[in-house]
Amino acid sequence: MPIYEFQCKECSRDFKTLRRAEKLNEVTCPTCGTDHIMRLLSVTAQVSAEQPSFQGGGCGTARDAASCCMRAPGG
């Protein structure tokens, strides 16, 4: 089962859940219990046994990208 990342539209909490794709409509916020949530785009890292290096950036989620990956050098 994949891990999905969400953000609650009511309390702004970010959370992850292990869920089958057909059960995504049943997800609720673990803090406030609402079902007003937004699924986030996850950033992944790839590791190769031949060349151990991270290929995915490591920002965490797409909404973090502008604040960490997209910065100009020295900025």
N, C-alpha and C positions, 0 to 999 in steps of 0.2 A: 504494500500500500504506500502511496506517495505521501509526503508531508506537504501540506499547503499552508501558506502564510496569509493572514488576514489582518485588517485593521478595522476596529469598531468605529462606526460613524457617530455613535453617541458619546463614548468616553475616550476615544482616540487611542485605546490600548492596541498594541500590536501583539499578535499571538499566532502560534503554529498548532496544527492539528494533523493527526494521522487519520486519513479518511478515504474511503472509496469514492471515486468520481461520481457515482450515482447517488451518494449521500451528501454531497456538498450543500444541498438546499436545507439540510438539517443542522448546520453549524450555527451556534450562538456564542456570544461573547462570554468568556469565563468570568469576567469581572461584573458586568451589569446585567447579563442575561438576554440582551436584545438580539434580534436577528438582523438588525440594520448593520451589515458588515460589508466590507469591500475586500475582494481577493487581491493580494499583491503579487507582482511578478518577482519571482525569486531569481537570484543570481547564484550560479553554481560554480564550483571549482573542479578542474579535472587534474588528476594525478596519474602520471605514467610511471610504470615500474622501470622503464628504460631510462627515462630522463625525469627524475623527480623535480617538478616545478609546478607551481600553480598557474593555471591559465585563465581563471575566471574573474579576476579582479579582486573580489572580496568585499564589496560594499555592503552586502547583506540583502538589500531589496532595491528595486528599481527607483523608488522615490528617494533613496539615499544617493543615487548616482550623481546628481547635479552637485551635491555637496562634497563628494570625495573623489570620484573617478574623473569627473569632467573639469576639474580645476586645471588651470594653466600652470605650467612649471613655475615655481617660485611664488604662486599666488594663493 
